Amino acid sequence: MKLLLIEDEALLVETIQARLVAEHYLVDVAQDGDEASYVLQEFSYDLILLDLGLPKRPGLVILEAIRQGEFPLNTQTPVLILTARNSWQERVEGLKKGADDYLGKPFQYEELQARIEALLRRKHSDSNSIQVAGYELNLETKQLTVLDKTHDLTRTEFRLAYVFLSNPNKVFSKEVLLARMSDQHYDRESNVIEVYVRKLRKMMGKQAIETLRGLGYRFCGDSNNSNNKKGGG
């Protein structure tokens, strides 16, 4: 899962990011409203932690922009707002503008973790898996099932499969996929994406993931299920 932490308190950022990474989340950070707007134009996230007291562009403005579709990410992406405990007016305004939950500062990390897990469970409350046209990705066991054959995935394979199956027919550039699937910073000329796309194609069928020259990759969903039935991959 990839999270975006939008927070300007450096020590709090360092602490939260380190704890979340230790829990195997991918975590990007933006420390003011302008930086948050830039990042949200470039990447999608599974959940956003949003401080309301941001410099340059207020948190409530960022939240409103998310819900109004100003950024490419899903407008229903869960948002957990962080605010001072005595700022009840901000909490009310944040909930009115579409926040899913709030947490007053200072807080214990364990409470933050519990709220994050609750929001992510709610996001996938209908099922513990993503199912698309004969493909099923189990979010708990990290296994991919294709036409009744189950594959155990590595962490990186799971992250890449999660991106594709969560967004059928959406085109992802190589740079975006690199950011979504790994804690490491790869050079844009690295062939790591090609390597892992090749691994997924062996499991899903050769035509399941389409290469769009100069643009990136797309999981084709329905159109490739028939190819798999014919023996592709």
Secondary structure as UniProt FT lines:
FT   STRAND          2..6
FT   HELIX           10..22
FT   TURN            23..24
FT   STRAND          26..30
FT   HELIX           33..42
FT   STRAND          47..51
FT   HELIX           59..67
FT   TURN            68..69
FT   TURN            75..76
FT   STRAND          79..84
FT   TURN            85..86
FT   HELIX           88..96
FT   TURN            97..98
FT   STRAND          101..105
FT   HELIX           109..123
FT   TURN            124..126
FT   STRAND          129..132
FT   TURN            133..134
FT   STRAND          135..138
FT   TURN            139..142
FT   STRAND          143..146
FT   TURN            147..148
FT   STRAND          149..152
FT   HELIX           155..166
FT   TURN            168..169
FT   STRAND          171..172
FT   HELIX           174..181
FT   TURN            188..189
FT   HELIX           192..204
FT   TURN            206..207
FT   STRAND          209..212
FT   TURN            213..215
FT   STRAND          216..219
FT   HELIX           222..229
FT   TURN            230..231
//
